[in-house]
Amino acid sequence: MKHKSDDYKLTAVQYYLVEDVTQKEVCKIFKCSPRSLMRWVDKYKKKMVN
């Protein structure tokens, strides 16, 4: 398992939230699992609320 940098995760999350692409497409582009992407998105959204 390879760890991604915080910047990498943030880029993937922003791409997913802003662009008109599916979760599957984002995962293919950023080479991550759907589960990881959703975990990053949840973390990002919680940070934005605080």
LINPEZI-V937993 format. One record per residue. N is the residue number from 1. RES is the residue in one letter. SS is DSSP state (a for helix, b for strand, c for the rest). PHI is phi in radians with two decimals (999 if undefined). D_CENTER is the distance of its C-alpha to the mean C-alpha in Angstrom with 2 decimals. Layout:
# LINPEZI-V937993
{{N;RES;SS;PHI;D_CENTER} {N;RES;SS;PHI;D_CENTER}}
This chain:
# LINPEZI-V937993
{{1;M;c;999;16.62} {2;K;c;-1.85;15.12} {3;H;c;-1.51;13.20} {4;K;c;-1.68;10.59} {5;S;c;-1.27;11.45} {6;D;a;-1.08;10.10} {7;D;a;-1.11;10.30} {8;Y;a;-1.08;8.35} {9;K;a;-1.10;5.28} {10;L;a;-1.08;6.33} {11;T;a;-1.09;7.02} {12;A;a;-1.10;4.05} {13;V;a;-1.10;3.28} {14;Q;a;-1.11;6.98} {15;Y;a;-1.06;7.55} {16;Y;a;-1.09;6.41} {17;L;a;-1.36;8.49} {18;V;a;-1.66;11.22} {19;E;c;-1.40;12.03} {20;D;c;-1.57;13.94} {21;V;c;-2.31;12.11} {22;T;c;-1.44;11.57} {23;Q;a;-1.03;8.85} {24;K;a;-1.06;11.12} {25;E;a;-1.13;11.32} {26;V;a;-1.09;7.75} {27;C;a;-1.09;8.02} {28;K;a;-1.17;11.39} {29;I;a;-1.13;10.71} {30;F;a;-1.67;8.29} {31;K;c;0.90;10.34} {32;C;c;-2.42;8.32} {33;S;c;-1.47;9.46} {34;P;a;-1.01;8.61} {35;R;a;-1.09;9.50} {36;S;a;-1.11;7.21} {37;L;a;-1.02;4.01} {38;M;a;-1.16;6.42} {39;R;a;-1.13;7.60} {40;W;a;-1.11;5.03} {41;V;a;-1.10;5.40} {42;D;a;-1.05;8.97} {43;K;a;-1.08;9.47} {44;Y;a;-1.09;8.59} {45;K;a;-1.13;10.90} {46;K;a;-1.13;13.46} {47;K;a;-1.13;13.68} {48;M;a;-1.21;14.34} {49;V;a;-1.29;17.06} {50;N;c;-1.35;18.84}}
